Amino acid sequence: MTGQVIGQVIGQVSSLAIVAAMLAGCAEAPLELAEMPCPDTGTSLTYESFGRGFMTSYCDRCHSGAKSGAPSSYRFDTHDDIRKHDTRIFIRAAGPNVTMPPGPYDPPDDERDQLAEWLACGAP
Ligand code: HEC
């Protein structure tokens, strides 16, 4: 009986620990565009050389007027569309932020870092 009670207490404590760890993971704030500096040397990335291809490869399967699947207010077909939504694109997909795309075709980390740099420099 006592052993059972102790067992239950230990079980509850360890599930609490798991819940706490999960909450800590979720509570970790995403990096924001405003917190990301453009390098002193600027960026060599442009819409033509990088931005368009990135969006076409990883986002426009859902975020395009032609092929939707995401909210219609979030279309990334043009350079202006991307600039208009830069803070939200950053928070969902740039640098350490990985909640977009929802998978399974995620960009590699180095391309997420390039996206962060390009947006931080004003998405030229
Ligand atoms: C498989 C389809 C799909 C792909 C690919 C995809 N998205 Fe999304 N996106 C969604 C859906 C569905 C929503 C609405 C639900 C949500 O916000 O999670 C959404 C919402 C968003 C939003 C609006 C919500 C907010 O947080 O402001 C942004 C911004 C966004 N996605 C960015 C991106 C970026 C950037 C990419 C490419 C790196 C991308 N998404 C790729 C389906 C997709």
Backbone and ligand atoms as CSV (ligand in chain L), in Angstrom:
chain,resi,resn,atom,element,x,y,z
A,1,MET,N,N,0.847,-1.223,0.000
A,1,MET,CA,C,0.000,0.000,0.000
A,1,MET,C,C,0.866,1.252,0.000
A,2,THR,N,N,1.754,1.346,1.013
A,2,THR,CA,C,2.623,2.527,1.080
A,2,THR,C,C,3.490,2.614,-0.178
A,3,GLY,N,N,3.991,1.416,-0.575
A,3,GLY,CA,C,4.831,1.379,-1.783
A,3,GLY,C,C,4.060,1.910,-2.984
A,4,GLN,N,N,2.766,1.527,-3.063
A,4,GLN,CA,C,1.930,1.996,-4.176
A,4,GLN,C,C,1.805,3.519,-4.169
A,5,VAL,N,N,1.548,4.055,-2.956
A,5,VAL,CA,C,1.387,5.507,-2.837
A,5,VAL,C,C,2.666,6.219,-3.282
A,6,ILE,N,N,3.808,5.702,-2.787
A,6,ILE,CA,C,5.089,6.318,-3.173
A,6,ILE,C,C,5.260,6.238,-4.691
A,7,GLY,N,N,4.910,5.079,-5.228
A,7,GLY,CA,C,5.012,4.912,-6.677
A,7,GLY,C,C,4.167,5.944,-7.414
A,8,GLN,N,N,2.939,6.160,-6.919
A,8,GLN,CA,C,2.059,7.140,-7.570
A,8,GLN,C,C,2.643,8.545,-7.484
A,9,VAL,N,N,3.184,8.863,-6.283
A,9,VAL,CA,C,3.762,10.204,-6.110
A,9,VAL,C,C,4.917,10.403,-7.080
A,10,ILE,N,N,5.787,9.367,-7.151
A,10,ILE,CA,C,6.925,9.492,-8.073
A,10,ILE,C,C,6.430,9.658,-9.505
A,11,GLY,N,N,5.389,8.886,-9.853
A,11,GLY,CA,C,4.825,8.999,-11.201
A,11,GLY,C,C,4.329,10.399,-11.467
A,12,GLN,N,N,3.628,10.986,-10.486
A,12,GLN,CA,C,3.093,12.342,-10.687
A,12,GLN,C,C,4.208,13.365,-10.811
A,13,VAL,N,N,5.230,13.205,-9.949
A,13,VAL,CA,C,6.331,14.168,-10.000
A,13,VAL,C,C,7.006,14.102,-11.368
A,14,SER,N,N,7.247,12.873,-11.886
A,14,SER,CA,C,7.962,12.829,-13.158
A,14,SER,C,C,7.082,13.326,-14.295
A,15,SER,N,N,5.740,13.101,-14.243
A,15,SER,CA,C,4.958,13.671,-15.339
A,15,SER,C,C,4.890,15.186,-15.225
A,16,LEU,N,N,4.915,15.704,-13.998
A,16,LEU,CA,C,4.982,17.164,-13.837
A,16,LEU,C,C,6.271,17.704,-14.454
A,17,ALA,N,N,7.379,16.981,-14.223
A,17,ALA,CA,C,8.657,17.419,-14.768
A,17,ALA,C,C,8.590,17.454,-16.295
A,18,ILE,N,N,7.931,16.443,-16.885
A,18,ILE,CA,C,7.830,16.422,-18.349
A,18,ILE,C,C,6.998,17.606,-18.845
A,19,VAL,N,N,5.858,17.845,-18.161
A,19,VAL,CA,C,5.008,18.971,-18.557
A,19,VAL,C,C,5.789,20.282,-18.449
A,20,ALA,N,N,6.536,20.448,-17.342
A,20,ALA,CA,C,7.303,21.682,-17.144
A,20,ALA,C,C,8.325,21.848,-18.263
A,21,ALA,N,N,9.000,20.749,-18.637
A,21,ALA,CA,C,10.005,20.827,-19.697
A,21,ALA,C,C,9.352,21.217,-21.014
A,22,MET,N,N,8.154,20.660,-21.277
A,22,MET,CA,C,7.466,20.998,-22.525
A,22,MET,C,C,7.077,22.466,-22.546
A,23,LEU,N,N,6.553,22.950,-21.407
A,23,LEU,CA,C,6.159,24.360,-21.338
A,23,LEU,C,C,7.368,25.257,-21.551
A,24,ALA,N,N,8.496,24.890,-20.950
A,24,ALA,CA,C,9.699,25.697,-21.105
A,24,ALA,C,C,10.078,25.753,-22.582
A,25,GLY,N,N,9.984,24.631,-23.281
A,25,GLY,CA,C,10.303,24.596,-24.706
A,25,GLY,C,C,9.401,25.510,-25.495
A,26,CYS,N,N,8.092,25.466,-25.201
A,26,CYS,CA,C,7.134,26.281,-25.947
A,26,CYS,C,C,7.301,27.758,-25.632
A,27,ALA,N,N,7.657,28.051,-24.368
A,27,ALA,CA,C,7.724,29.441,-23.948
A,27,ALA,C,C,8.938,30.157,-24.542
A,28,GLU,N,N,9.873,29.392,-25.084
A,28,GLU,CA,C,11.059,30.012,-25.673
A,28,GLU,C,C,10.614,30.932,-26.816
A,29,ALA,N,N,10.881,32.221,-26.672
A,29,ALA,CA,C,10.355,33.183,-27.641
A,29,ALA,C,C,11.084,33.054,-28.973
A,30,PRO,N,N,10.376,33.214,-30.082
A,30,PRO,CA,C,11.058,33.191,-31.377
A,30,PRO,C,C,11.925,34.432,-31.537
A,31,LEU,N,N,12.960,34.325,-32.357
A,31,LEU,CA,C,13.773,35.497,-32.684
A,31,LEU,C,C,12.941,36.396,-33.605
A,32,GLU,N,N,12.945,37.696,-33.309
A,32,GLU,CA,C,12.149,38.629,-34.121
A,32,GLU,C,C,13.039,39.353,-35.122
A,33,LEU,N,N,12.417,39.780,-36.210
A,33,LEU,CA,C,13.148,40.518,-37.246
A,33,LEU,C,C,13.889,41.721,-36.649
A,34,ALA,N,N,13.225,42.445,-35.729
A,34,ALA,CA,C,13.825,43.642,-35.143
A,34,ALA,C,C,15.085,43.338,-34.329
A,35,GLU,N,N,15.218,42.070,-33.891
A,35,GLU,CA,C,16.383,41.702,-33.075
A,35,GLU,C,C,17.557,41.224,-33.923
A,36,MET,N,N,17.349,41.089,-35.214
A,36,MET,CA,C,18.376,40.522,-36.094
A,36,MET,C,C,19.066,41.653,-36.845
A,37,PRO,N,N,20.368,41.877,-36.594
A,37,PRO,CA,C,21.038,42.968,-37.304
A,37,PRO,C,C,21.417,42.571,-38.728
A,38,CYS,N,N,21.396,43.539,-39.627
A,38,CYS,CA,C,21.968,43.334,-40.968
A,38,CYS,C,C,23.481,43.427,-40.777
A,39,PRO,N,N,24.263,42.509,-41.361
A,39,PRO,CA,C,25.722,42.583,-41.171
A,39,PRO,C,C,26.278,43.945,-41.615
A,40,ASP,N,N,27.389,44.394,-40.977
A,40,ASP,CA,C,28.008,45.678,-41.333
A,40,ASP,C,C,28.307,45.767,-42.820
A,41,THR,N,N,28.669,44.643,-43.388
A,41,THR,CA,C,29.020,44.621,-44.811
A,41,THR,C,C,27.785,44.530,-45.706
A,42,GLY,N,N,26.594,44.549,-45.114
A,42,GLY,CA,C,25.378,44.427,-45.902
A,42,GLY,C,C,25.171,42.982,-46.345
A,43,THR,N,N,24.329,42.788,-47.332
A,43,THR,CA,C,24.081,41.437,-47.828
A,43,THR,C,C,24.247,41.402,-49.339
A,44,SER,N,N,24.716,40.268,-49.829
A,44,SER,CA,C,24.799,40.118,-51.278
A,44,SER,C,C,23.536,39.448,-51.809
A,45,LEU,N,N,22.635,39.060,-50.901
A,45,LEU,CA,C,21.417,38.363,-51.314
A,45,LEU,C,C,20.384,39.355,-51.836
A,46,THR,N,N,19.700,38.993,-52.892
A,46,THR,CA,C,18.638,39.846,-53.434
A,46,THR,C,C,17.395,38.992,-53.676
A,47,TYR,N,N,16.300,39.671,-54.015
A,47,TYR,CA,C,15.082,38.942,-54.367
A,47,TYR,C,C,15.367,38.016,-55.550
A,48,GLU,N,N,16.074,38.567,-56.553
A,48,GLU,CA,C,16.344,37.766,-57.753
A,48,GLU,C,C,17.255,36.577,-57.455
A,49,SER,N,N,18.304,36.814,-56.645
A,49,SER,CA,C,19.292,35.748,-56.444
A,49,SER,C,C,18.887,34.769,-55.343
A,50,PHE,N,N,18.005,35.189,-54.462
A,50,PHE,CA,C,17.686,34.335,-53.321
A,50,PHE,C,C,16.193,34.279,-52.951
A,51,GLY,N,N,15.604,35.440,-52.672
A,51,GLY,CA,C,14.265,35.486,-52.078
A,51,GLY,C,C,13.197,34.762,-52.878
A,52,ARG,N,N,13.170,35.044,-54.179
A,52,ARG,CA,C,12.126,34.425,-54.994
A,52,ARG,C,C,12.255,32.899,-54.989
A,53,GLY,N,N,13.491,32.432,-55.171
A,53,GLY,CA,C,13.724,30.986,-55.212
A,53,GLY,C,C,13.380,30.320,-53.897
A,54,PHE,N,N,13.734,30.986,-52.799
A,54,PHE,CA,C,13.431,30.412,-51.480
A,54,PHE,C,C,11.921,30.247,-51.314
A,55,MET,N,N,11.192,31.323,-51.619
A,55,MET,CA,C,9.736,31.282,-51.450
A,55,MET,C,C,9.104,30.250,-52.381
A,56,THR,N,N,9.587,30.196,-53.611
A,56,THR,CA,C,9.029,29.231,-54.564
A,56,THR,C,C,9.274,27.810,-54.069
A,57,SER,N,N,10.490,27.559,-53.572
A,57,SER,CA,C,10.833,26.199,-53.158
A,57,SER,C,C,10.109,25.759,-51.896
A,58,TYR,N,N,9.988,26.668,-50.949
A,58,TYR,CA,C,9.556,26.226,-49.615
A,58,TYR,C,C,8.206,26.754,-49.155
A,59,CYS,N,N,7.682,27.795,-49.781
A,59,CYS,CA,C,6.474,28.427,-49.236
A,59,CYS,C,C,5.304,28.473,-50.217
A,60,ASP,N,N,5.600,28.716,-51.485
A,60,ASP,CA,C,4.509,29.027,-52.407
A,60,ASP,C,C,3.669,27.815,-52.801
A,61,ARG,N,N,4.089,26.633,-52.387
A,61,ARG,CA,C,3.222,25.469,-52.541
A,61,ARG,C,C,1.889,25.739,-51.836
A,62,CYS,N,N,1.921,26.533,-50.768
A,62,CYS,CA,C,0.699,26.866,-50.024
A,62,CYS,C,C,0.376,28.356,-50.042
A,63,HIS,N,N,1.423,29.203,-50.107
A,63,HIS,CA,C,1.211,30.652,-49.985
A,63,HIS,C,C,1.252,31.362,-51.326
A,64,SER,N,N,0.526,30.855,-52.296
A,64,SER,CA,C,0.503,31.499,-53.599
A,64,SER,C,C,-0.937,31.621,-54.061
A,65,GLY,N,N,-1.226,32.678,-54.833
A,65,GLY,CA,C,-2.564,32.830,-55.378
A,65,GLY,C,C,-2.931,31.631,-56.238
A,66,ALA,N,N,-1.917,31.025,-56.871
A,66,ALA,CA,C,-2.167,29.905,-57.780
A,66,ALA,C,C,-2.417,28.598,-57.035
A,67,LYS,N,N,-1.669,28.380,-55.955
A,67,LYS,CA,C,-1.797,27.107,-55.221
A,67,LYS,C,C,-1.957,27.429,-53.754
A,68,SER,N,N,-3.193,27.549,-53.295
A,68,SER,CA,C,-3.369,27.986,-51.916
A,68,SER,C,C,-3.359,26.810,-50.948
A,69,GLY,N,N,-3.725,27.061,-49.721
A,69,GLY,CA,C,-3.672,26.040,-48.680
A,69,GLY,C,C,-3.443,26.757,-47.366
A,70,ALA,N,N,-2.926,27.976,-47.462
A,70,ALA,CA,C,-2.699,28.833,-46.299
A,70,ALA,C,C,-3.683,30.005,-46.390
A,71,PRO,N,N,-3.836,30.780,-45.315
A,71,PRO,CA,C,-4.792,31.901,-45.332
A,71,PRO,C,C,-4.554,32.832,-46.524
A,72,SER,N,N,-5.637,33.270,-47.169
A,72,SER,CA,C,-5.507,34.054,-48.402
A,72,SER,C,C,-4.857,35.411,-48.161
A,73,SER,N,N,-4.818,35.868,-46.890
A,73,SER,CA,C,-4.153,37.146,-46.621
A,73,SER,C,C,-2.632,36.982,-46.605
A,74,TYR,N,N,-2.133,35.754,-46.680
A,74,TYR,CA,C,-0.682,35.523,-46.684
A,74,TYR,C,C,-0.240,34.891,-47.993
A,75,ARG,N,N,-0.083,35.748,-49.012
A,75,ARG,CA,C,0.409,35.319,-50.309
A,75,ARG,C,C,1.820,35.861,-50.481
A,76,PHE,N,N,2.732,35.025,-50.955
A,76,PHE,CA,C,4.121,35.464,-51.091
A,76,PHE,C,C,4.579,35.378,-52.541
A,77,ASP,N,N,3.711,35.768,-53.480
A,77,ASP,CA,C,4.031,35.634,-54.906
A,77,ASP,C,C,5.010,36.687,-55.408
A,78,THR,N,N,5.021,37.854,-54.786
A,78,THR,CA,C,5.829,38.951,-55.324
A,78,THR,C,C,6.788,39.504,-54.273
A,79,HIS,N,N,7.752,40.291,-54.781
A,79,HIS,CA,C,8.703,40.963,-53.898
A,79,HIS,C,C,7.944,41.842,-52.890
A,80,ASP,N,N,6.931,42.577,-53.362
A,80,ASP,CA,C,6.141,43.425,-52.459
A,80,ASP,C,C,5.402,42.611,-51.406
A,81,ASP,N,N,4.846,41.459,-51.814
A,81,ASP,CA,C,4.145,40.590,-50.852
A,81,ASP,C,C,5.089,40.216,-49.719
A,82,ILE,N,N,6.303,39.853,-50.073
A,82,ILE,CA,C,7.267,39.398,-49.060
A,82,ILE,C,C,7.631,40.542,-48.125
A,83,ARG,N,N,7.880,41.723,-48.716
A,83,ARG,CA,C,8.230,42.871,-47.859
A,83,ARG,C,C,7.084,43.221,-46.916
A,84,LYS,N,N,5.861,43.129,-47.420
A,84,LYS,CA,C,4.689,43.462,-46.619
A,84,LYS,C,C,4.579,42.523,-45.398
A,85,HIS,N,N,4.953,41.267,-45.579
A,85,HIS,CA,C,4.804,40.277,-44.504
A,85,HIS,C,C,6.135,39.918,-43.857
A,86,ASP,N,N,7.146,40.794,-43.999
A,86,ASP,CA,C,8.501,40.390,-43.583
A,86,ASP,C,C,8.610,39.969,-42.113
A,87,THR,N,N,7.923,40.684,-41.217
A,87,THR,CA,C,8.086,40.332,-39.795
A,87,THR,C,C,7.496,38.951,-39.492
A,88,ARG,N,N,6.356,38.640,-40.121
A,88,ARG,CA,C,5.731,37.330,-39.875
A,88,ARG,C,C,6.499,36.207,-40.580
A,89,ILE,N,N,6.999,36.463,-41.774
A,89,ILE,CA,C,7.805,35.446,-42.474
A,89,ILE,C,C,9.032,35.139,-41.628
A,90,PHE,N,N,9.643,36.199,-41.101
A,90,PHE,CA,C,10.840,36.018,-40.276
A,90,PHE,C,C,10.537,35.139,-39.066
A,91,ILE,N,N,9.461,35.509,-38.353
A,91,ILE,CA,C,9.125,34.808,-37.105
A,91,ILE,C,C,8.762,33.336,-37.324
A,92,ARG,N,N,8.281,33.004,-38.509
A,92,ARG,CA,C,7.880,31.619,-38.766
A,92,ARG,C,C,8.972,30.775,-39.417
A,93,ALA,N,N,9.914,31.437,-40.143
A,93,ALA,CA,C,10.801,30.599,-40.979
A,93,ALA,C,C,12.280,30.965,-40.992
A,94,ALA,N,N,12.670,32.126,-40.418
A,94,ALA,CA,C,14.060,32.572,-40.587
A,94,ALA,C,C,14.946,32.185,-39.406
A,95,GLY,N,N,16.208,31.914,-39.682
A,95,GLY,CA,C,17.180,31.607,-38.636
A,95,GLY,C,C,16.712,30.432,-37.791
A,96,PRO,N,N,16.589,30.647,-36.453
A,96,PRO,CA,C,16.210,29.542,-35.570
A,96,PRO,C,C,14.695,29.252,-35.598
A,97,ASN,N,N,13.929,30.046,-36.324
A,97,ASN,CA,C,12.466,29.885,-36.320
A,97,ASN,C,C,12.040,28.855,-37.362
A,98,VAL,N,N,11.371,27.806,-36.905
A,98,VAL,CA,C,11.121,26.679,-37.814
A,98,VAL,C,C,9.660,26.218,-37.869
A,99,THR,N,N,8.698,27.111,-37.519
A,99,THR,CA,C,7.307,26.636,-37.528
A,99,THR,C,C,6.686,26.651,-38.924
A,100,MET,N,N,7.369,27.249,-39.907
A,100,MET,CA,C,6.960,27.165,-41.311
A,100,MET,C,C,8.179,26.753,-42.119
A,101,PRO,N,N,8.050,25.978,-43.192
A,101,PRO,CA,C,6.814,25.303,-43.568
A,101,PRO,C,C,6.451,24.226,-42.548
A,102,PRO,N,N,5.173,23.777,-42.565
A,102,PRO,CA,C,4.768,22.768,-41.595
A,102,PRO,C,C,5.387,21.399,-41.856
A,103,GLY,N,N,6.229,21.274,-42.836
A,103,GLY,CA,C,6.876,20.007,-43.166
A,103,GLY,C,C,6.134,19.319,-44.285
A,104,PRO,N,N,6.684,18.282,-44.868
A,104,PRO,CA,C,7.949,17.635,-44.547
A,104,PRO,C,C,9.133,18.178,-45.358
A,105,TYR,N,N,8.915,19.204,-46.185
A,105,TYR,CA,C,10.006,19.683,-47.055
A,105,TYR,C,C,10.632,20.943,-46.487
A,106,ASP,N,N,11.360,20.827,-45.380
A,106,ASP,CA,C,11.938,21.984,-44.712
A,106,ASP,C,C,13.196,22.463,-45.408
A,107,PRO,N,N,13.420,23.785,-45.406
A,107,PRO,CA,C,14.700,24.283,-45.920
A,107,PRO,C,C,15.833,23.895,-44.973
A,108,PRO,N,N,17.053,23.707,-45.494
A,108,PRO,CA,C,18.190,23.448,-44.603
A,108,PRO,C,C,18.503,24.692,-43.762
A,109,ASP,N,N,19.186,24.490,-42.629
A,109,ASP,CA,C,19.488,25.594,-41.714
A,109,ASP,C,C,20.212,26.747,-42.401
A,110,ASP,N,N,21.156,26.428,-43.298
A,110,ASP,CA,C,21.910,27.537,-43.904
A,110,ASP,C,C,21.001,28.416,-44.760
A,111,GLU,N,N,19.966,27.844,-45.350
A,111,GLU,CA,C,19.043,28.685,-46.123
A,111,GLU,C,C,18.135,29.498,-45.204
A,112,ARG,N,N,17.805,28.951,-44.035
A,112,ARG,CA,C,17.035,29.742,-43.059
A,112,ARG,C,C,17.893,30.922,-42.575
A,113,ASP,N,N,19.194,30.694,-42.412
A,113,ASP,CA,C,20.085,31.776,-41.996
A,113,ASP,C,C,20.183,32.845,-43.092
A,114,GLN,N,N,20.225,32.408,-44.339
A,114,GLN,CA,C,20.254,33.379,-45.440
A,114,GLN,C,C,18.963,34.194,-45.474
A,115,LEU,N,N,17.832,33.516,-45.222
A,115,LEU,CA,C,16.550,34.231,-45.195
A,115,LEU,C,C,16.587,35.301,-44.102
A,116,ALA,N,N,17.139,34.949,-42.934
A,116,ALA,CA,C,17.220,35.899,-41.818
A,116,ALA,C,C,18.060,37.113,-42.226
A,117,GLU,N,N,19.219,36.856,-42.852
A,117,GLU,CA,C,20.099,37.962,-43.262
A,117,GLU,C,C,19.414,38.838,-44.311
A,118,TRP,N,N,18.820,38.193,-45.289
A,118,TRP,CA,C,18.180,38.945,-46.382
A,118,TRP,C,C,17.063,39.841,-45.844
A,119,LEU,N,N,16.197,39.291,-44.979
A,119,LEU,CA,C,15.102,40.093,-44.413
A,119,LEU,C,C,15.653,41.190,-43.500
A,120,ALA,N,N,16.696,40.863,-42.706
A,120,ALA,CA,C,17.263,41.853,-41.782
A,120,ALA,C,C,17.842,43.039,-42.544
A,121,CYS,N,N,18.273,42.816,-43.773
A,121,CYS,CA,C,18.839,43.903,-44.583
A,121,CYS,C,C,17.784,44.571,-45.449
A,122,GLY,N,N,16.517,44.328,-45.162
A,122,GLY,CA,C,15.442,45.011,-45.873
A,122,GLY,C,C,14.953,44.282,-47.117
A,123,ALA,N,N,15.334,43.025,-47.298
A,123,ALA,CA,C,14.890,42.219,-48.440
A,123,ALA,C,C,15.119,42.934,-49.776
A,124,PRO,N,N,16.399,43.287,-50.089
A,124,PRO,CA,C,16.671,44.021,-51.324
A,124,PRO,C,C,16.396,43.202,-52.585
L,1,HEC,C1,C,2.052,22.835,-46.595
L,1,HEC,C2,C,1.509,24.175,-46.699
L,1,HEC,C3,C,2.358,25.333,-46.204
L,1,HEC,C4,C,3.663,25.637,-46.552
L,1,HEC,C5,C,4.591,24.885,-47.508
L,1,HEC,C6,C,3.986,26.872,-45.852
L,1,HEC,N1,N,2.914,27.296,-45.116
L,1,HEC,FE1,FE,2.792,28.994,-43.977
L,1,HEC,N2,N,0.867,28.539,-43.469
L,1,HEC,C7,C,0.203,27.387,-43.807
L,1,HEC,C8,C,-1.069,27.326,-43.085
L,1,HEC,C9,C,-2.090,26.195,-43.182
L,1,HEC,C10,C,-1.138,28.503,-42.296
L,1,HEC,C11,C,-2.230,28.915,-41.282
L,1,HEC,C12,C,-1.982,28.230,-39.952
L,1,HEC,C13,C,-0.786,28.748,-39.184
L,1,HEC,O1,O,-0.627,29.974,-39.018
L,1,HEC,O2,O,0.013,27.915,-38.710
L,1,HEC,C14,C,0.075,29.251,-42.580
L,1,HEC,C15,C,0.355,30.489,-42.044
L,1,HEC,C16,C,1.509,31.217,-42.293
L,1,HEC,C17,C,1.719,32.580,-41.882
L,1,HEC,C18,C,0.672,33.478,-41.224
L,1,HEC,C19,C,0.558,33.272,-39.763
L,1,HEC,C20,C,1.561,34.081,-38.976
L,1,HEC,O3,O,2.239,33.493,-38.116
L,1,HEC,O4,O,1.710,35.296,-39.203
L,1,HEC,C21,C,2.987,32.932,-42.267
L,1,HEC,C22,C,3.682,34.272,-42.069
L,1,HEC,C23,C,3.568,31.783,-42.934
L,1,HEC,N3,N,2.633,30.755,-42.935
L,1,HEC,C24,C,4.836,31.719,-43.477
L,1,HEC,C25,C,5.320,30.669,-44.251
L,1,HEC,C26,C,6.654,30.663,-44.860
L,1,HEC,C27,C,7.661,31.796,-44.744
L,1,HEC,C28,C,6.756,29.480,-45.546
L,1,HEC,C29,C,7.954,28.982,-46.302
L,1,HEC,C30,C,9.213,28.940,-45.572
L,1,HEC,C31,C,5.509,28.751,-45.365
L,1,HEC,N4,N,4.671,29.500,-44.561
L,1,HEC,C32,C,5.218,27.510,-45.929
L,1,HEC,C33,C,0.629,26.432,-44.712
L,1,HEC,C34,C,1.900,26.379,-45.286
